[in-house]
């Protein structure tokens, strides 16, 4: 179960990173999603350790709290544009929360899998 989940989310995070090219601050968001994609592909290949993934989950969780808007106005997925800064901050925090949840899931799945010995 670990490999398909890691592959699907790895590809999804690559897509998220690619969609950031027209964001006002792509130099921030492309590495955020790119690092999540690399961690997923490392998990898929059997090279990631559970403690590495758990550390990434904590990092993304802290970033989610830091990025959370002062006033939550929702995500407004029905609109493409940014109606307010709070909605944009909520979307960004939601993306990092997704990264954190995926890293937690992969850490749990990896913990029960023996590491590759070379």
C-alpha positions in Angstrom: 0.0 0.0 0.0 2.9 2.3 0.7 4.3 2.4 -2.9 1.1 3.3 -4.8 0.3 6.0 -2.2 3.8 7.4 -2.4 3.7 7.4 -6.2 0.3 9.1 -6.5 1.1 11.8 -4.0 4.6 12.3 -5.5 3.1 12.9 -8.9 0.4 15.2 -7.4 3.0 17.3 -5.6 5.0 17.6 -8.9 1.8 18.9 -10.5 1.2 21.3 -7.6 4.8 22.6 -8.0 4.3 23.0 -11.7 1.1 25.0 -11.2 3.0 27.6 -9.1 4.9 29.1 -12.0 2.4 32.0 -12.3 2.1 32.5 -8.5 3.3 35.8 -7.1 6.0 34.0 -5.1 6.9 30.8 -7.1 10.4 30.7 -5.5 8.7 29.8 -2.2 6.0 27.4 -3.3 7.9 25.3 -6.0 10.5 24.1 -3.4 7.8 23.5 -0.8 5.9 21.1 -3.1 9.1 19.9 -4.7 10.5 18.7 -1.4 7.2 16.9 -0.6 7.4 15.2 -4.1 11.0 14.2 -3.5 10.1 12.7 -0.1 7.2 10.7 -1.7 9.5 9.4 -4.4 12.1 8.5 -1.8 9.4 6.5 0.0 8.3 4.9 -3.2 11.9 3.8 -3.8 12.3 2.5 -0.2 15.0 5.1 0.6 13.1 7.2 3.1 13.2 6.5 6.8 10.1 7.0 9.1 11.9 9.6 11.2 12.8 11.7 8.1 9.1 11.7 7.0 8.0 12.4 10.6 10.4 15.4 10.7 9.0 16.7 7.4 5.5 16.3 8.8 6.4 18.4 11.8 8.0 21.0 9.5 5.0 21.3 7.3 2.6 21.4 10.3 4.6 24.3 11.9 4.5 26.1 8.5 0.8 25.5 8.3 0.2 27.2 11.7 2.5 30.0 10.7 0.7 30.5 7.4 -2.8 30.3 8.8 -4.8 33.5 8.0 -5.6 36.0 10.8 -9.3 35.6 9.9 -10.4 32.4 8.2 -12.8 33.2 5.3 -12.8 29.8 3.7 -11.0 28.5 0.6 -13.6 29.5 -2.1 -12.7 26.8 -4.6 -15.5 28.0 -6.9 -13.4 31.0 -7.7 -10.0 31.0 -9.4 -8.9 34.5 -8.5 -7.9 35.8 -5.1 -10.8 37.7 -3.5 -8.9 38.4 -0.3 -5.5 37.9 1.3 -7.1 35.7 4.0 -8.5 33.3 1.3 -5.0 33.1 -0.3 -3.4 32.4 3.0 -5.9 29.7 3.8 -5.3 28.0 0.5 -1.5 28.1 1.1 -1.9 26.8 4.6 -4.2 24.0 3.3 -1.6 22.9 0.8 1.0 22.7 3.6 -1.5 20.8 5.8 -2.0 18.3 3.0 1.8 17.9 2.7 2.0 17.3 6.5 -0.8 14.7 6.5 0.7 12.8 3.6 4.1 12.8 5.4 2.5 11.4 8.6 0.8 8.7 6.5 4.0 7.7 4.8 5.9 7.7 8.0 3.4 5.3 9.6 3.5 3.1 6.5 7.3 3.2 6.3 7.8 2.4 10.0 6.2 -1.0 9.5 8.4 -1.7 6.4 12.0 -2.9 6.8 14.6 -0.5 5.2 16.6 -1.5 2.1 20.0 -2.9 3.0 22.8 -2.4 0.4 
